[in-house]
Amino acid sequence: MKNNEAADLTDLISRYGDDQKCRNYLEHLRWKDGIRCPKCSGTKISSILKRDQHNCDTESCRYQFSVTAGTIFHDTHLPLTKWFLATYLLCQSRKGMSANQLKRMLGVNYRTAWYLCHRIRHAMAQVPPLKKLDGTVEMDETYVGGKKIGWGVYAGTKAKEIVVGIRQRGGDLRFFHAEDAKSGTLAKYIKENVSNNDVDVIVTDEFAAYPFALDQAGMPKDKHKKILHRDRVYVDGDIYTNSVESAFSLLKRGIMGTWHRISAKHLQAYLDEMTWRFDNRKNPFLFRDTMLKLIASDNLEYKELTAA
């Protein structure tokens, strides 16, 4: 495989089976054109091999650093080999990987596995501004969580969480944890993610908020097509929302079959993971590109994750 991309899990273990091999790969990704000082960007570098460190030989700097300096890996007590394995498993599991499963596979405690998963998800999040969707775009909303409590007439309900999905047919996907499904909220997502000039048609179901949302987003009325699910019509030529609904189906299988339980607070993080993996499902260098995002990601502290 080119660019040191692992062909499968056994190949990953063979390539990056110890921390030194992992460090070498991180150096290859981070400093493709030669090692640079992360403090002054100097290129006069000497290495301290016994300590896996480098020294900036620029007179005004003299900074000592390693390949993990200034990255998400810098303060970790977890071996890099386990970071690599966890990243690969999250990349290759179509319906995600639970912290409990990762705990068993990596031989770590649950808190470590949970924190590790969230740090990788945080790195996977796409950073705006993103390329706007064009061509044929499908938009829909779905509801997750919120099981009933109790039985019969005494049963109460938990509020379900709203997920808005926008997908370019044959292209990228966007998932959003929305506060509500009002026209103003939907218009905001349309404005930020759909190109008014380059979109050919936006397909939705008959939900009453969509015409108002599209109007508020400045979308021409003739570009809006509806599929009438209430009349049990699911395909009318090229008018359907099956593409975005298939992405919803994958998300719900992940929630039901893998994660089992997701708090509203962290729902967007799981949506970001699912979106990154979905948009890169045909990318032969998914692991490499995810590692690049980990190197560039800011650190997500545990106290931030667990704050009320």
C-alpha positions in Angstrom: 0.0 0.0 0.0 1.2 3.6 -0.8 1.8 6.1 1.9 2.2 3.4 4.6 -1.6 2.8 4.7 -2.3 -0.4 6.5 -4.3 -2.9 4.4 -6.0 -4.6 7.3 -5.7 -5.0 11.1 -2.8 -7.5 10.9 -0.9 -5.3 8.6 -1.4 -2.3 11.0 0.0 -4.4 13.8 2.9 -5.5 11.7 3.7 -1.9 10.6 3.1 -0.1 13.9 3.6 -2.8 16.5 5.8 -0.7 18.8 6.0 2.9 19.9 9.1 3.6 17.9 7.4 2.6 14.6 4.4 4.7 15.6 6.7 7.7 16.3 8.4 7.2 12.9 5.1 7.3 11.2 3.9 10.4 13.0 7.2 12.1 12.0 6.5 11.1 8.4 3.0 12.6 8.5 3.9 15.7 10.5 7.2 16.7 8.9 6.9 15.4 5.3 9.5 17.9 4.1 11.9 17.5 7.1 11.6 18.1 10.8 10.7 21.7 11.9 10.8 23.2 15.3 7.2 23.6 16.5 8.1 26.8 18.4 10.1 28.8 15.8 9.6 26.7 12.6 13.4 26.4 12.3 14.9 23.7 10.2 18.3 23.4 11.9 17.5 20.3 14.0 19.6 17.7 15.8 18.2 14.5 17.3 18.5 13.1 20.8 17.9 9.4 19.9 17.9 7.9 23.4 15.1 10.2 24.5 13.1 10.2 21.2 13.6 14.0 21.1 14.9 16.7 18.8 16.7 19.9 19.5 16.3 23.1 17.7 19.8 24.4 17.0 18.6 28.0 16.2 20.6 30.3 18.5 17.5 32.2 19.7 15.4 29.1 20.3 17.2 25.9 21.5 13.8 24.2 22.1 13.7 20.5 22.8 10.7 18.7 21.5 9.4 15.3 20.3 7.1 14.4 17.5 4.1 14.5 19.9 4.8 18.0 21.1 1.8 20.3 20.7 -0.4 17.4 19.6 -3.2 15.4 21.1 -0.7 12.7 21.9 1.6 14.9 24.1 0.1 14.4 27.5 -1.2 10.8 27.0 -0.1 8.0 29.3 -1.4 5.5 26.7 1.1 3.8 24.4 1.0 5.1 20.8 0.3 1.6 19.6 -3.0 1.6 21.4 -3.9 5.0 20.0 -3.2 3.6 16.5 -5.3 0.5 17.1 -8.2 2.6 18.5 -8.1 5.0 15.6 -8.0 2.1 13.0 -11.0 0.4 14.7 -13.1 3.5 14.8 -12.3 4.2 11.1 -13.2 0.7 10.0 -16.3 0.0 12.1 -19.2 1.2 9.9 -21.6 1.4 12.8 -19.0 2.7 15.3 -17.1 1.1 18.2 -18.4 1.3 21.8 -16.1 2.3 24.6 -16.9 -1.1 26.3 -15.7 -3.0 23.2 -12.6 -0.9 23.0 -11.9 -1.4 26.7 -11.9 -5.2 26.2 -9.9 -5.1 23.0 -7.2 -2.8 24.2 -7.0 -4.0 27.8 -7.7 -0.6 29.4 -10.3 0.6 31.9 -13.6 2.0 30.7 -12.8 5.7 31.6 -9.7 5.5 29.4 -11.5 3.9 26.5 -14.4 6.4 26.7 -12.0 9.3 26.8 -9.9 7.9 24.0 -13.0 7.5 21.8 -14.1 11.0 22.4 -10.7 12.5 21.6 -10.7 10.7 18.3 -14.2 11.8 17.5 -13.2 15.4 18.4 -10.4 15.2 15.8 -12.8 13.7 13.2 -15.2 16.7 13.4 -15.1 18.6 10.1 -14.0 22.2 10.6 -16.1 24.9 8.9 -16.2 26.4 6.4 -17.0 23.3 4.4 -17.6 23.0 0.7 -21.3 23.7 0.1 -23.4 20.9 -1.3 -24.7 21.1 -4.8 -26.4 19.1 -7.5 -29.3 17.1 -6.1 -29.6 17.6 -2.3 -31.8 15.6 0.0 -32.9 16.9 3.4 -34.8 15.2 6.2 -35.0 15.0 10.0 -35.2 12.1 12.4 -35.7 11.6 16.1 -33.5 9.5 18.4 -33.7 8.4 22.0 -36.6 9.2 24.3 -38.0 5.8 25.4 -41.2 5.7 27.4 -40.9 5.4 31.2 -43.6 3.3 33.0 -46.6 1.4 31.6 -50.1 2.1 30.3 -51.8 5.4 31.0 -49.2 6.2 33.6 -46.4 6.0 31.1 -44.3 9.2 30.7 -42.0 10.1 27.9 -38.4 11.4 27.5 -38.0 14.0 24.9 -36.4 12.7 21.7 -33.4 14.5 20.2 -33.7 15.9 16.7 -31.1 15.1 14.0 -31.2 17.0 10.8 -29.6 15.3 7.8 -28.5 16.9 4.5 -26.9 14.8 1.8 -25.7 15.6 -1.7 -26.8 12.7 -3.8 -23.7 10.6 -4.5 -21.7 13.0 -2.3 -21.1 14.3 1.2 -23.4 14.1 4.2 -24.0 16.5 7.0 -25.6 15.6 10.4 -26.7 18.1 13.0 -28.1 17.8 16.5 -30.8 20.4 16.2 -32.7 22.2 19.1 -35.9 22.0 17.1 -37.3 21.4 13.6 -38.7 24.9 13.1 -38.3 26.7 9.8 -35.8 29.1 11.1 -33.5 26.3 12.4 -33.8 24.4 9.2 -33.1 27.6 7.2 -29.9 28.1 9.1 -28.6 24.7 8.1 -29.6 25.2 4.5 -27.8 28.6 4.3 -24.6 27.2 5.8 -24.5 23.9 3.8 -26.3 24.2 0.5 -25.1 26.3 -2.4 -28.0 28.5 -3.7 -26.3 28.9 -7.1 -25.1 25.4 -7.8 -27.9 23.3 -6.3 -30.2 21.8 -9.0 -33.0 20.6 -6.7 -33.6 20.1 -3.0 -35.8 17.1 -2.2 -37.7 16.8 1.1 -40.8 15.1 2.4 -44.0 17.0 3.0 -43.0 18.3 6.4 -44.7 21.8 6.6 -41.6 23.7 7.8 -39.5 23.0 4.7 -41.1 25.5 2.2 -40.8 28.3 4.8 -37.2 27.2 5.6 -36.1 27.2 2.0 -37.7 30.6 1.4 -35.9 32.0 4.5 -32.6 30.6 3.1 -33.2 32.4 -0.2 -33.7 29.2 -2.2 -35.8 29.6 -5.4 -39.2 27.8 -5.0 -38.8 25.9 -8.3 -35.8 24.1 -6.9 -37.8 22.4 -4.1 -39.4 19.0 -4.8 -41.4 17.0 -2.3 -42.0 13.3 -2.0 -45.4 12.5 -0.3 -44.6 9.9 2.3 -48.0 10.3 3.8 -49.5 8.9 0.6 -47.1 6.0 0.7 -45.1 7.4 -2.2 -41.4 6.8 -1.6 -39.9 7.2 -5.2 -41.2 9.4 -8.0 -38.6 9.2 -10.7 -35.6 11.2 -9.4 -37.6 12.6 -6.5 -36.9 10.6 -3.3 -35.1 11.0 0.1 -33.8 7.4 0.2 -30.1 8.5 0.2 -30.3 10.6 3.4 -32.7 8.1 5.0 -30.1 5.3 4.4 -27.6 7.4 6.3 -30.1 7.8 9.1 -30.6 4.0 9.1 -26.9 3.5 9.6 -26.8 6.0 12.4 -29.7 4.3 14.2 -28.1 0.9 13.8 -25.0 2.4 15.4 -27.0 3.8 18.3 -29.1 0.6 18.9 -26.5 -2.0 18.1 -23.2 -0.5 19.1 -23.3 2.5 21.4 -26.7 1.6 23.0 -26.9 4.8 24.9 -25.9 8.4 23.9 -26.4 11.5 26.0 -27.8 14.6 24.3 -24.7 16.4 25.4 -22.4 14.2 23.3 -24.8 13.4 20.4 -23.1 15.8 18.0 -19.7 14.1 18.6 -21.2 10.8 17.5 -22.7 12.5 14.5 -19.3 13.9 13.6 -17.7 10.5 13.8 -20.5 8.9 11.6 -20.3 11.7 9.1 -16.4 11.6 8.8 -16.5 7.8 8.3 -19.5 8.0 5.9 -17.9 10.7 3.7 -14.6 8.7 3.5 -16.2 5.3 3.0 -14.4 5.0 -0.4 -11.2 6.7 0.7 -8.3 4.1 0.6 -6.3 6.3 2.9 -8.9 6.8 5.6 -6.5 5.8 8.5 -3.8 8.1 7.3 -6.2 11.1 6.9 -7.6 10.5 10.3 -4.1 10.4 11.8 -3.4 13.7 10.2 -6.5 15.1 11.8 -5.4 13.8 15.2 -2.0 15.5 14.8 -3.7 18.8 13.9 -6.5 18.6 16.5 -6.5 20.7 19.6 -6.6 18.8 22.9 -10.0 17.9 24.4 -9.6 17.8 28.2 -11.5 15.2 30.3 -13.0 17.9 32.6 -14.5 19.6 29.5 -16.1 16.3 28.4 -17.6 15.7 31.8 -18.6 19.3 32.7 -22.4 19.8 33.3 
